[in-house]
Amino acid sequence: FLAQSSALGALYYFFIVLSAMALAWEFYLTAYMARFEGTIRESMKKTLVMVVANLGWSALLVAVFVLFVLIPLVLIAIYAFTTSGNPVKTLNFTLMNFAKINEPTYIKVFIKSIEMGVLTTGVCLILGYPMAYLIAKCPEEMQDMLIMAVTIPTWINMLLRTYAWMNLLSDNGIINGLLSVLGINPVTMMYTNFSVVVGMVCNFMPFMIIPIHTSLRKMDNSLIEAAMDLGANPFQTFQKVVLKLSMPGVINGIVMVFLMAISSFVIPKLLGGGQFVLIGNLIESQFVSVGDWNFGSAISLILAVLILVAMRLMKKMDVQDN
């Protein structure tokens, strides 16, 4: 696309050069500051240099944002609203890429994605809320250690974690091997809803636990004591106080896990054996296999709008939580 438009290509390389210049300017000013000593006049110079350095750093951040976020979004929007195979100077705008989503094949993909997203989110919530609640009940020093333990699996590449689950769930895998030792017939777990949900729950569970724990950690424990002093039993205290105060974290966790589940394509492809086509797999196939970038961009644009709306909702919940 950039090759067809000299203006966009020039703009693209302009921001690359601007980023390089800003970074070089930052390094130069940092080295120049090291020459100063502790006099008042030189301290004023140092302050001025720091201000200019911050401006250079800000220019670098703006350039990176434009280069890696704004320009790709603009290109996706252009592809989504145009027909394929037309040059940039004579763009033919159309809404057919969005109308194509109403075809029964793609409707089934969206329905299947929502089903798997709801199932994954529900399992993460059922398992994640008690874990977050138990962590919030621990001493402050231990809470940080436990949260770090929750995030440790995310340090490993998602592809490696998915391959690990393939070794565990396969017909000749570790789990079926243990079942054979116990005299139980092997169970087919790979390429099923179970394997896909297990893989997504394993990968996305921290994104449910952490926001819920954050809300629970901010909660004033005196409110729980007041509820119990007023005669509320433990269940009523949890229902009327703890659960309501943790709802911002619950909503944030639900939104994040659901969006990642419906847009995932590595896990359904490997653990589902290609039998599961979710929104992420559909977008990947349109760009990589089919070559219909316009339709793939239309789906990506819809997903991007959903993510922006979800981010707005999470920001609103954070304000209410604070």
N, C-alpha and C positions, 0 to 999 in steps of 0.2 A: 504494500500500500504506500509506504514512504517512497519507494522507488518511482511510483507514478506521479508523485507530487514533489516538485523541487522545493516549494515553499515549506511544506511540512518537514522535508528532509533537512533543509537548512535550519529550521527552528530546532529540530531534534539535536543536531550537532552543535548548535549555538549553546544550548543548555549544558551539553557535555563539556564544552570548553569553559563555560562560566563556572561550572562546578570545580573543574581542575584549577582555575585561576583563584577561586575563593579559598580552596584548600591550600594552595601554595602561599597565598597571602597570610593565612592563619599561621603556617609554619614560620614564615619570615618574621612576623610580628612577635611570635613567641620567642624566637631566638634573639630578636632585638631587645626585648624586655630583660633578658638575662644580663645585659651589659650595664643596666642601671644599678646605682647604689642607693643608700638610704636618705639622701637629701630631700628637702621639701620640694624644690623645683623639679628634681628628677622623679619624685613621687607623683607630681602632677602630670609629668610626661607619661609616666607609667599608666596612670588612670586614663589619659587620652588614648594611649595605645590599646588599652584593654577595651575601651568603647569601640574603637575602630575594628578591633579583632572580633568583637561580638557582632558587629554589623556584617563582617565578612562571613562569620559562621552562620548568621541568619540568612544571608544570601545563598549560602550552600544548601541549607535546609529547604529553602523555597525552590531552588533549582532541582533538588532531589525529588521534592513533592511533585513538581510539574512534570519532570521527566518520567518518573516511575508510577505516578498515580493519575495525574490529570490527563496527560496525553493518551495513555492506554484506554482510559474511560471514554475519551472523545472518539477514539478510533472504534471502540465497541459500539458506541451510539451511532456512528456513521454507518457501520456495517449493518446494524440492526434495522435501520430505516431505509436501506437502499437495496437494489437488486444486485445479483452477482454478475461479474464479468463486465462492468461498465467502468470507463476511466474516470478519474477524479474530476476532470473538468466538465464532464457531462453526467453528473450523478442523477440517477433515476430513483426518486424517493418512492417508497411503498410501505404499506402496512401488512403485506402478505406474509412476511416473516412471523408476525405475531398471530395472524389468523391461522397459520399452519399448526399452531399449538393445539387448536381445537380438534385435530384429527384423532380418531379413537386410539391409535397406537400411542400417541404422546399423552393423551389423557390417562391411559393406563399407567404410564411411567410416573406421572405426577401423583396419581392415587397410591401407587406402590411406594413412592418416596415418602408420602405423608404417613402411610401406615408404618413403615419401618422407622421413620423419625419419631412418631408418637410412641411406638413400642420401646425404642431405645431410650427416649427421654423418660418414660415411665419407670423403666428398670433403674436408670441412673438416679431418679428421684427417690425411689423406694429404698435403694441401697445407700445412696449418698447422704440423705438427711440424717439418719441415725449416726453415721460416721462423723458428720460435721458436728452434730449435737454432743457426741461423746468427746470429741477433740476440744470443743468449747468448754467442757466441764473440767478439763485438766488444768494444772497450773500454767501460768503464762509462759514459763521457760519451756515446758514440755510441749505446749501448743505449737510453737515455732518449729520444733523438731518433727512433730507429727505431720504438719503441713508440708515440710520439706520432703518427708517420706512419701507423701501423697503425690508430690510433683516429680519425684525421681523417675518414674516410668516415662514421663514426657521428655526426659533428656535423651532417650533412645529414639532413633529414627522410627517413624510409624511403619515403614515398610518392613524393618527388622522385627518389630513386634507382631506384625501381621503374619510374617513367615513363622514366627515362633508358635502362634496359635494354629497354623496349618500343621505343624509337627505334633501338636498336642491332640488335635481333633480328627486327624486323618484315620482311615480304617486300620492302618498299621501303626498308629501313633501311640504316644505314651499312655493316654487314658484308656484306650482299648486294650493295650498291653496289660495294664493293671486289672482291667475287668476279666481278661482271660486267666490271669493268675488266680482270681477269686472264683473262677468257674462260671462266669457270666458271659453270655454270647456278646460278640462285638456289636456296637451300636453305630449306625451311620449318622455322623454329625456334620461332616463336610458338605458344602454346597446345599445348605438348607437355611431356612430363616434363623434357626438357632445359632449356627456358626456366624452368620453375618451380624446378628444382634450381639453375640458375645464379643466379637471383635470390636464393634463400635462402642459398646459399654466399657470395655477395657481401655480404649483410647480416649474416650470423652468423659469418663468419670471425674477426673480432677476438675473439670470445668463446671461440674455441679457442686462438688464439695466446697471448693474455695469460696465462691460468693455466699453460700449459705453460712459457712463458718464466719465470714466477715460480718454478716448481719448479727449472728448470735454473739460474736465477740464484742460488738458495740453495745449490746443490750445492757441496760442498767439492772443489776441483780436485785436492787432494792424493790423493783416492781414485783418481782416474784415473791419476795418476802412479804410485801404488802398484800398480795393476793391471798397468800396462805394465812396471814393474820386475819383476813376478812372471812375466813372459813372455806376457801376454795380447796378442793382436794387436788392431788397431783395432776390428774387428768384435766380437770377444769383449768388449773393454772397453765398447763401446756397449751390447751386449746384457746383460752382467752388472752393469754399474754405472750407466751413464747412463740407460738405459731404465727400470730398476727405481726409481731415485731420482726420476724424473720422472712416475711413474705417478699420484701424487695430482693433479698438474696435468692429466694426460691424462683422468682420470676426471671431474674438475670440468668440463673443456671438453666432454667427450662429453655429460654430463648437461645442461649449459646449452644447447648447440646442439640436442640432440634435443628438449628440452621446447619451445624456441622454434619449432622447425620444425613440430612437430605441432599447435601452437596458433596458428600464423600464419594469417591470413585475407586480408590485403591482397595479398600476393604471389601466392598461388594464384588469387585472383579476377581480378587484372589480367593476369598472365603466363600463366595457365591459361585465360583467357577464360570463366570460369564452368564449365568442364568438370571442374575438380578441386574436390572438396568434402572438405576436411580437417576435423578436429575444431573448429578455430577458425571455419571457414565455417559449420559446423553450428550452433554456439552463436549466431553472429551471425544466422543465418536464423531460429532459433527466437525470438529476442528482437525482431528488426526486422520480418521478413516474415510468419512464421507466427503470431506472437503467443502461442506456447505458452511462457510464462515458466517454468512449473513444470518442463517437460522440459529447457529450456535451463539452468535452475539445477541440475538433477540432473547434467548433463554437466559444468557448471562446477565443481560440488562435487567430482566425481571427479578432475578435472584439478587442482584446488587441493590435494587430498590427495596426488596424485602429486608436485606441486611441493614440498610440505612434506617428504615422504619424501626427495626428491632433495636438498633443502637440508640435511637431517640427514646424509645421506651425504657431501655436500661438506664439511660442518663436521668430520665425522670424519676425512676425508682431510686437511684442513688441519691438524688436531691431529697426525696421523701425520707430515705433512710437516715441521712445526716440530720 
